[in-house]
């Protein structure tokens, strides 16, 4: 299930993508427009800034803005920054792989096989969807 953090992060990024490129938007404006708690949104935007998607400007006329063109921000990047692994189980994760403690052999595990298909389908959708696709 998608966390509220990721859901609101996507909504905030989409809002910013619809603005004139490079124009800072105050957090309160995004919060009100997208109906997101200001405190929670601050945390989300900080995470996105630390992951290189957003820039910020302090003072009068300040706020957050996209650092890249929306077409260059893939949903895989957003999902990993906010949600962590895309895979539903760690044994099929490409970036956060861990062997399942209860599984003696991944090659014959039915859950492993199913989750590889789910992961691959999910990655195809996220990898082929940019912020621009959602914003326009």
Backbone as CSV, one residue per row, in Angstrom:
resi,resn,N_x,N_y,N_z,CA_x,CA_y,CA_z,C_x,C_y,C_z
1,UNK,0.842,-1.175,0.000,0.000,0.000,0.000,0.894,1.248,0.000
2,UNK,0.488,2.240,-0.721,1.228,3.492,-0.820,1.063,4.289,0.472
3,UNK,2.186,4.747,1.017,2.116,5.548,2.241,1.620,6.954,1.922
4,UNK,1.072,7.622,2.944,0.644,9.016,2.763,1.833,9.903,2.411
5,UNK,2.990,9.588,2.958,4.192,10.374,2.655,4.448,10.380,1.148
6,UNK,4.395,9.228,0.526,4.643,9.131,-0.913,3.506,9.753,-1.706
7,UNK,2.285,9.476,-1.307,1.122,10.054,-1.987,1.206,11.576,-1.980
8,UNK,1.470,12.160,-0.834,1.552,13.616,-0.726,2.783,14.165,-1.433
9,UNK,3.866,13.404,-1.426,5.069,13.820,-2.147,4.815,13.925,-3.637
10,UNK,4.115,12.950,-4.187,3.775,12.974,-5.611,2.850,14.157,-5.906
11,UNK,1.875,14.380,-5.043,0.964,15.516,-5.236,1.716,16.849,-5.188
12,UNK,2.639,16.992,-4.244,3.412,18.232,-4.123,4.322,18.428,-5.339
13,UNK,4.986,17.364,-5.767,5.844,17.463,-6.950,5.034,17.816,-8.193
14,UNK,3.864,17.228,-8.328,3.007,17.528,-9.470,2.580,18.998,-9.446
15,UNK,2.240,19.487,-8.258,1.889,20.908,-8.120,3.047,21.786,-8.575
16,UNK,4.257,21.462,-8.119,5.436,22.253,-8.491,5.734,22.141,-9.988
17,UNK,5.476,20.987,-10.565,5.719,20.799,-11.998,4.802,21.665,-12.847
18,UNK,3.665,22.022,-12.302,2.707,22.846,-13.042,3.022,24.344,-12.953
19,UNK,3.995,24.689,-12.143,4.394,26.086,-11.988,5.452,26.429,-13.031
20,UNK,5.698,27.716,-13.207,6.762,28.147,-14.105,8.083,27.605,-13.574
21,UNK,8.868,26.994,-14.459,10.114,26.317,-14.041,11.035,27.268,-13.272
22,UNK,11.466,26.820,-12.098,12.409,27.585,-11.294,11.790,28.617,-10.373
23,UNK,10.476,28.760,-10.431,9.799,29.734,-9.577,9.505,29.097,-8.218
24,UNK,10.073,29.655,-7.136,9.822,29.089,-5.804,8.358,29.249,-5.385
25,UNK,7.850,28.218,-4.725,6.479,28.220,-4.212,6.544,27.976,-2.714
26,UNK,5.836,28.792,-1.960,5.830,28.645,-0.508,5.135,27.342,-0.106
27,UNK,5.634,26.772,0.975,5.068,25.519,1.485,3.581,25.686,1.788
28,UNK,3.212,26.812,2.362,1.808,27.047,2.727,0.904,27.007,1.496
29,UNK,1.386,27.479,0.371,0.603,27.472,-0.872,0.360,26.037,-1.333
30,UNK,1.407,25.230,-1.297,1.263,23.815,-1.694,0.350,23.089,-0.714
31,UNK,0.553,23.335,0.577,-0.237,22.697,1.630,-1.724,22.964,1.444
32,UNK,-2.048,24.215,1.206,-3.457,24.596,1.052,-4.038,24.016,-0.236
33,UNK,-3.318,24.136,-1.327,-3.805,23.670,-2.622,-4.031,22.165,-2.646
34,UNK,-3.109,21.419,-2.034,-3.162,19.957,-2.095,-3.760,19.312,-0.842
35,UNK,-4.191,20.130,0.102,-4.811,19.647,1.336,-3.888,18.680,2.098
36,UNK,-2.657,19.160,2.335,-1.646,18.379,3.047,-1.236,19.159,4.289
37,UNK,-1.137,18.481,5.415,-0.680,19.109,6.657,0.651,19.819,6.416
38,UNK,0.734,21.067,6.859,1.943,21.872,6.655,3.170,21.208,7.267
39,UNK,3.048,20.733,8.489,4.173,20.096,9.187,4.650,18.846,8.444
40,UNK,3.708,18.029,8.023,4.035,16.803,7.308,4.676,17.132,5.957
41,UNK,4.134,18.131,5.269,4.651,18.542,3.972,6.084,19.054,4.088
42,UNK,6.386,19.784,5.154,7.758,20.271,5.365,8.743,19.114,5.378
43,UNK,8.401,18.053,6.078,9.243,16.865,6.172,9.424,16.198,4.806
44,UNK,8.348,16.089,4.066,8.373,15.452,2.746,9.249,16.257,1.783
45,UNK,9.055,17.577,1.759,9.826,18.425,0.849,11.308,18.424,1.202
46,UNK,11.608,18.339,2.470,13.002,18.250,2.902,13.646,16.961,2.377
47,UNK,12.927,15.858,2.451,13.411,14.584,1.919,13.659,14.693,0.416
48,UNK,12.735,15.310,-0.296,12.880,15.463,-1.744,14.045,16.392,-2.089
49,UNK,14.270,17.394,-1.260,15.413,18.289,-1.470,16.730,17.540,-1.247
50,UNK,16.778,16.755,-0.180,17.992,15.978,0.119,18.287,14.956,-0.971
51,UNK,17.268,14.531,-1.686,17.441,13.550,-2.763,17.635,14.215,-4.132
52,UNK,17.846,15.521,-4.139,18.212,16.219,-5.362,17.101,16.552,-6.333
53,UNK,15.847,16.455,-5.888,14.745,16.783,-6.786,14.290,18.230,-6.649
54,UNK,14.461,18.785,-5.456,13.995,20.145,-5.186,15.131,21.046,-4.734
55,UNK,14.962,22.312,-5.034,15.819,23.343,-4.479,14.946,24.210,-3.609
56,UNK,15.565,25.021,-2.775,14.780,25.921,-1.939,15.464,27.274,-1.862
57,UNK,14.644,28.273,-1.654,15.128,29.641,-1.522,14.490,30.223,-0.271
58,UNK,15.305,30.826,0.581,14.787,31.417,1.817,14.434,32.883,1.595
59,UNK,13.640,33.392,2.511,13.319,34.813,2.494,12.141,35.157,1.609
60,UNK,11.995,36.476,1.374,10.889,36.975,0.561,10.971,36.384,-0.846
61,UNK,9.860,35.882,-1.319,9.831,35.246,-2.634,10.435,33.857,-2.627
62,UNK,10.638,33.315,-1.434,11.257,31.999,-1.313,10.257,30.874,-1.385
63,UNK,10.787,29.681,-1.299,9.962,28.483,-1.336,10.728,27.351,-1.987
64,UNK,10.001,26.364,-2.432,10.599,25.197,-3.093,10.330,25.243,-4.592
65,UNK,11.249,24.658,-5.348,11.117,24.590,-6.799,11.823,23.332,-7.302
66,UNK,11.421,22.874,-8.478,12.045,21.693,-9.071,13.438,22.041,-9.583
67,UNK,14.392,21.164,-9.343,15.746,21.360,-9.864,15.885,20.846,-11.294
68,UNK,15.043,19.899,-11.659,15.119,19.292,-12.993,13.818,19.534,-13.739
69,UNK,13.880,19.362,-15.023,12.685,19.409,-15.842,11.795,18.238,-15.427
70,UNK,10.480,18.443,-15.326,9.584,17.347,-14.916,9.718,16.071,-15.750
71,UNK,10.060,16.197,-17.014,10.220,14.998,-17.856,11.442,14.176,-17.456
72,UNK,12.356,14.779,-16.696,13.561,14.083,-16.260,13.443,13.495,-14.853
73,UNK,12.293,13.619,-14.246,12.070,13.057,-12.908,11.164,11.836,-13.058
74,UNK,11.771,10.665,-12.967,11.031,9.410,-13.122,10.398,9.002,-11.789
75,UNK,9.291,8.321,-11.865,8.599,7.883,-10.657,9.418,6.860,-9.868
76,UNK,10.310,6.135,-10.517,11.169,5.221,-9.763,12.018,6.007,-8.765
77,UNK,12.527,7.156,-9.185,13.348,7.997,-8.309,12.522,8.528,-7.145
78,UNK,11.328,9.000,-7.442,10.437,9.539,-6.407,10.050,8.445,-5.421
79,UNK,9.663,7.293,-5.936,9.224,6.192,-5.076,10.349,5.738,-4.150
80,UNK,11.538,5.589,-4.688,12.660,5.140,-3.850,13.040,6.177,-2.807
81,UNK,12.944,7.454,-3.150,13.287,8.517,-2.198,12.300,8.572,-1.036
82,UNK,11.029,8.377,-1.339,9.995,8.534,-0.308,9.543,7.221,0.326
83,UNK,9.518,6.174,-0.470,8.951,4.904,-0.001,10.030,3.892,0.365
84,UNK,11.192,4.018,-0.254,12.240,3.022,-0.064,12.172,2.000,-1.176
85,UNK,12.352,0.722,-0.866,12.346,-0.299,-1.916,11.011,-0.358,-2.652
86,UNK,11.087,-0.584,-3.942,9.875,-0.734,-4.748,9.326,-2.150,-4.626
87,UNK,10.212,-3.115,-4.476,9.805,-4.518,-4.348,9.017,-4.726,-3.054
88,UNK,8.058,-5.641,-3.119,7.207,-5.918,-1.960,7.875,-6.819,-0.929
89,UNK,8.858,-7.584,-1.361,9.620,-8.427,-0.441,11.110,-8.194,-0.723
90,UNK,11.934,-8.279,0.298,13.349,-7.921,0.119,14.145,-8.848,-0.797
91,UNK,13.698,-10.081,-0.967,14.474,-11.047,-1.769,14.394,-10.779,-3.273
92,UNK,13.536,-9.856,-3.704,13.466,-9.520,-5.136,13.866,-8.065,-5.401
93,UNK,14.272,-7.370,-4.372,14.651,-5.971,-4.524,15.967,-5.842,-5.279
94,UNK,16.008,-4.931,-6.235,17.225,-4.703,-7.003,18.227,-3.847,-6.234
95,UNK,17.731,-2.931,-5.417,18.604,-2.002,-4.692,18.732,-2.289,-3.205
96,UNK,17.807,-3.068,-2.652,17.793,-3.323,-1.205,17.678,-4.824,-0.912
97,UNK,18.325,-5.650,-1.727,18.194,-7.096,-1.612,18.578,-7.606,-0.220
98,UNK,17.759,-8.506,0.302,18.057,-9.289,1.508,17.416,-10.655,1.312
99,UNK,18.113,-11.670,1.707,17.548,-13.024,1.646,16.487,-13.156,2.735
100,UNK,15.366,-13.756,2.390,14.315,-13.994,3.382,14.792,-15.065,4.364
101,UNK,14.553,-14.835,5.625,15.014,-15.762,6.666,14.293,-17.111,6.619
102,UNK,13.055,-17.095,6.142,12.252,-18.316,6.153,12.315,-19.110,4.841
103,UNK,13.169,-18.687,3.929,13.198,-19.324,2.612,14.535,-20.035,2.375
104,UNK,14.514,-21.362,2.272,15.760,-22.096,2.058,16.312,-21.982,0.627
105,UNK,15.407,-21.777,-0.363,15.854,-21.729,-1.752,14.936,-20.830,-2.586
106,UNK,15.436,-19.677,-2.952,14.640,-18.718,-3.730,14.233,-19.278,-5.096
107,UNK,15.037,-20.160,-5.646,14.772,-20.694,-6.986,13.471,-21.487,-7.062
108,UNK,13.037,-22.056,-5.946,11.809,-22.855,-5.951,10.689,-22.201,-5.135
109,UNK,10.912,-21.014,-4.659,9.916,-20.320,-3.836,8.846,-19.685,-4.718
110,UNK,7.593,-20.068,-4.491,6.483,-19.537,-5.298,6.267,-18.042,-5.039
111,UNK,6.472,-17.609,-3.817,6.309,-16.190,-3.490,7.376,-15.367,-4.225
112,UNK,8.599,-15.865,-4.214,9.709,-15.182,-4.896,9.396,-15.002,-6.389
113,UNK,8.941,-16.064,-7.030,8.611,-16.011,-8.462,7.511,-14.997,-8.752
114,UNK,6.469,-15.013,-7.951,5.362,-14.077,-8.124,5.826,-12.634,-7.920
115,UNK,6.614,-12.405,-6.877,7.049,-11.054,-6.554,8.034,-10.479,-7.575
116,UNK,8.752,-11.345,-8.268,9.611,-10.878,-9.364,8.739,-10.309,-10.487
117,UNK,7.647,-10.999,-10.792,6.740,-10.497,-11.836,6.103,-9.177,-11.419
118,UNK,5.696,-9.082,-10.158,5.102,-7.845,-9.645,6.125,-6.711,-9.695
119,UNK,7.346,-6.999,-9.236,8.411,-5.990,-9.255,8.680,-5.493,-10.668
120,UNK,8.820,-6.420,-11.606,9.134,-6.037,-12.976,8.025,-5.197,-13.610
121,UNK,6.784,-5.558,-13.355,5.661,-4.779,-13.883,5.615,-3.388,-13.256
122,UNK,5.841,-3.333,-11.963,5.844,-2.056,-11.248,6.969,-1.170,-11.744
123,UNK,8.160,-1.735,-11.888,9.298,-0.961,-12.381,9.071,-0.444,-13.797
124,UNK,8.404,-1.231,-14.614,8.121,-0.786,-15.979,7.206,0.445,-15.958
125,UNK,6.187,0.409,-15.132,5.268,1.548,-15.046,5.976,2.767,-14.455
126,UNK,6.630,2.605,-13.317,7.315,3.738,-12.677,8.455,4.274,-13.544
127,UNK,9.187,3.372,-14.187,10.319,3.790,-15.002,9.925,4.498,-16.284
128,UNK,8.716,4.228,-16.753,8.225,4.859,-17.981,7.272,6.019,-17.717
129,UNK,7.149,6.414,-16.458,6.286,7.530,-16.094,7.138,8.624,-15.456
130,UNK,7.039,9.809,-16.029,7.776,10.945,-15.472,6.805,11.880,-14.759
131,UNK,7.364,12.809,-14.033,6.535,13.815,-13.380,5.744,14.611,-14.411
132,UNK,6.339,14.845,-15.561,5.631,15.561,-16.639,4.367,14.816,-17.069
133,UNK,4.426,13.486,-17.088,3.256,12.686,-17.469,2.094,12.910,-16.497
134,UNK,2.415,13.148,-15.232,1.368,13.344,-14.237,0.888,14.792,-14.172
135,UNK,1.738,15.707,-14.560,1.436,17.127,-14.387,0.650,17.727,-15.539
136,UNK,0.704,17.079,-16.701,0.058,17.711,-17.871,-0.926,16.818,-18.550
